[in-house]
Amino acid sequence: MTLYAKSFSGSDEMIGIEYGGEEFLLQIKPENKVTLLKYDKVTRPLNVNLLKEALARVSDELGLEILSSNIVTSNTKQPFSSEYYKKVEDFEHIDFSRKKVSVEVGFGSGKHLLYQADKNPDTLFIGLEIHTPSAQQLLKQIALQKRENIWVVNYDARLFLEMLPSNLCEKIFVHFPIPWDKKPHRRVINSSFLKESMRVLQPEGRLELRTDSIKYFWYALETFFALPKIELSVRKNEALEVISKYEARWKRQKKDIFDVYVKCKESSQKRQTIVDFNFNIVKYRNSLEKELPQKPLIFEGFFVHIERIYKIEDDGLLIKCAFGSFDRPEHKYLILNKNGCRYFVSSPVKTKVNYRAHLKIMELLNV
Ligand SMILES: C[S@@+](CC[C@H](N)C(=O)[O-])C[C@H]1O[C@@H](n2cnc3c(N)ncnc32)[C@H](O)[C@@H]1O
């Protein structure tokens, strides 16, 4: 056991475990005269069997009499075990295996991406998709078709682009994005996505939007025209060599299809990278827990929510918090004691919103 912490507001306890080379938290929760021992969602390792072994070991060490258990180790595979699956944090130091790089946002079934990768073997295609089953499906296809020039990232494209260096990409494909007529803030295309796209595109590189929604088409044009310098071309009902499932559906319904191509006309400055998520001089002070806000704090473009506070002995805290962007928040634990403060297990992904939230957390802890 590497850590023991007790909740201020309830009867649950957290224990830190180092097992099989991984560090994570387990929760002990008394419930109706029995005790529930379970893994913590935020820090859980991907390897399910490792987790189950650790739970069995800890319940044994704590001398808990097991009344019921769903611990059966199985030979289930890890959800993403392919070398072509990349985590967003991998891009903090990544070697793009090819000189030419293109991106597809929201690849869905992956039909267009597989087609492009086959046609352009010297280009690396980075496919971004928030829908996990679609990402898993594409990884299967990559293995079946022995494709070596596609990377799959299961992350929000609006945040991911920040991780790419400037002037890297030849193309960014955005095919049939969800129009989100009633929730426009969820649209992939917005002014900050566009700004980032222009930064990561090489001069003469282009963003290709294809949509069946006339409303989205006009909305995108308006967004594109806000850029200081662009070259824009528009097409209606242009036939492509590959037709996705969505496009086939719209075609059957005899819907019009619109393409908007935005060409990047200038080279961008080097991206400013975030160096670290250190807490520098932040340390535990007596009664700090009483001064921390209990409700979420909302700021322009990000939030910070201290969700739960646990006490570690007499002079330390384990703090569970959510923060960062509204669409893809980070969930992390902080460990704070008389010597300093750190994120438990791993730091947040190095995006600008996470960094702004981190600075706000430092401010809160320094009150
Ligand atoms: C209507 S489907 C189109 C799929 C595919 N491009 C096609 O033409 O068949 C839109 C896809 O975008 C994905 N998506 C939506 N928002 C996204 C985001 N912010 N980042 C990455 N993918 C996103 C959805 O999960 C969905 O698979």
The ligand as an ORCA input file, in Angstrom:
! r2SCAN-3c Opt
* xyz 0 1
  C     -21.878     11.778    -39.297
  S     -20.481     10.875    -38.858
  C     -19.538     10.856    -40.366
  C     -18.521      9.759    -40.396
  C     -17.606      9.708    -41.638
  N     -16.774     10.887    -41.770
  C     -18.401      9.477    -42.885
  O     -18.340     10.313    -43.789
  O     -19.064      8.459    -42.965
  C     -19.588     12.022    -37.836
  C     -18.473     11.354    -37.028
  O     -17.706     12.349    -36.377
  C     -17.384     11.908    -35.064
  N     -17.134     13.113    -34.249
  C     -18.045     14.032    -33.846
  N     -17.455     15.031    -33.156
  C     -16.118     14.743    -33.146
  C     -14.976     15.384    -32.577
  N     -15.110     16.533    -31.905
  N     -13.760     14.812    -32.733
  C     -13.634     13.637    -33.400
  N     -14.683     12.973    -33.954
  C     -15.899     13.518    -33.832
  C     -18.620     11.117    -34.640
  O     -18.326     10.201    -33.612
  C     -18.993     10.420    -35.948
  O     -18.374      9.181    -36.092
*
